[in-house]
């Protein structure tokens, strides 16, 4: 972990602060299998940070299928809320947020939707730690584009190049780096 303290900390949510990825994968399989869309687990993890609708559009294009991405996104969202109570925090990363709460500004920058992000943050007990929340609903360009991270820095009133981002996917790491942020790959921290 870097030793110098940045102006702000920005955390991804799913797979970084919250252990949601197994829940999301299970839901994806339950929804896509009956539709005939293939979404293997390695590919699922490669798409971490992408909004549901964009994933469905991509899978349909790749597999030559026509399925309403809005309907699938709505179905996945509803299923997620049925499982939100089983989500647990990723304690080593949440501990970092708790340690710096009140010392430097912090935000969440997620590729998920606002309602799901708020519910997840409440479920794992971290919603009160963060001054800002930027979701897929708040940006035009999603990860790996840097907009999500740039908006989070803007919300906190700091420049992006003075922020440290915590991420768990290549898509998210690429987005934070493109924003000019120092990046901590939490997969390395959790080993």
N, C-alpha and C positions, 0 to 999 in steps of 0.2 A: 504494500500500500504506500502511496506517496506520503511524504512527511510534511510538506508545506501545505498550509491551509489556504484554499482558494476563497474567492469572494462569495461563492454559493455552491451548493450541492444540488444536483438534479438526478433523480432516480427514475428509472423505468419501473413499472409496476409488476406486470405479469412475468413471473420467472425471476424477478429481481427482489422485490419486497414480498411478493405473495407467491406461494406455491400453487399457481393456478394451471400450469401447463398440463399436468395429467388430466385435470377436469376438462379443459378445453379439448384435448385430444380425444377423450372418450365421447364428448358431445359431437365433435366433428364426425367421428366414425358412425355414431348412431344416426346422424342426419344424412350423410353423404352415401353411405352404403346402399340404402334403399333406392337412391337416385341413380346408382350406377357410376358414381364418381369415385375415382381412386385417389386417396390422400395418405400415402404411407407415412409412418412416423418420422423418418429422417427428413422428408420434405416438409412436414408440419413444423419441425423445429427450424428449418431454413426460412420459413415464412413468419417466424416470430416477429411481432411488431406491426404486421400488416393488418389493415382492417378486414373484417369478415367478407364484406361485399367484394373487395378487390381480390381476395383469395378465390372466391367462387368464380368471379369473372375469368381469372387466370386459369383455373382448373378446367372450366368449360371450354375455353379457347384451345387449351392444350389437348383436351380429350375429345374435341369435336362435338360437344353437347350444347344444347340450348336449354338452360334452366334459369329461372328468374332469380338473379342474385339478391334482390331486395327481399323476396319471400324466404330464401334460405337464411339470410342475415337475421330476419325477424324470428324465425324458428330457432336459430342458434342462441339468440339473445334471450328468448323466453326459457330455453332449456338451461342456460347459464344461471339465471336467477333461481331456478329450482335447486341448483347445486351450490350456490354461494356460501351456504352455511357450513360446508365441509372444507372450505379453503383455510389453510394455515399460513402463518407468516414464515418467511425465511429468516430465522432468528439472527444469524450473523450479520445480515445486511440491515435488518430492522434495528439492530443494536447500534449500527453506525448512525442511522437517522436519529435515534434517541439520544446518542451522545452529543450530537451537534445541534439538537433542537434548542432554539433560543440563543444560540451562539453565532450562527450565520444563517442567512436565508436559505430555504430549501423548497424545492418544487418536485412534483411528479410530472413526467413527460411520457405519456403512454400512447400506444397505437390502438388501444381499446376505446370504446365509446364512453361518454361521460357517465351515464347511469351505472354501467358495469364497473367503471373505475371507482366511483364514489361508494358503491356497495362493497367492493373488494377492500378498499381502504378502511371502511368502517368495520368490516368483518375481522380484519387482522389488527385493528386497534391503532392505526397510524394516521387517520384522517386529520387529527389535531396537530400533527407535527409539521405540516407543510403549509407554506404561505401561498402556494400556487399549484394549479392543476391544469395541464394542457392535455387534451384528448384528441382522438381522431375527428371528433365533432368540431374542433376548434381550428383546424387547419385545412388548407386546400391541398397541400402536398404532404403525403404521409412518408414515414420512414421507408427507405433509407434517405430520403430528402431531409435536410437539416431543419426544416421549418418548425417541427415540434419542439426541438431543443432551443432554437432561437427564440421562439415565443415564450418558453419557460424562463429564459434568461431575462427577456424583456419584462415579463411580469414581476420578476424579482428586482428589477432596476439595476442589473449588472450587465457587463459585457460578456458575451459568450466565451471569449478566450480566457476569462478569469473564472470559469466554472469547471467543476469536476462532475462528470457524468458516470453513473453506475448503470451498466447494461448487461444483458445475458445472451443477446443474439448478435449474429454478424450484421443483420439489417440495422439494429439499433446502434451498434458500435460504429457502423459506417455513417449513420445519421449524426451522431454526436461528434465524431471526428470532422465531418464536413462542416459542422457548426463552429469548429475551431476549439472544441473543449478537450481537456484532459479526460481520458476515459479509463475507467476501471472495469475490466471484464470480470464480472462476479463469479463466473465459472472457475476462474483461477483462485479466487478468495475461498470458494466453497470446497476446494479439493481436499 
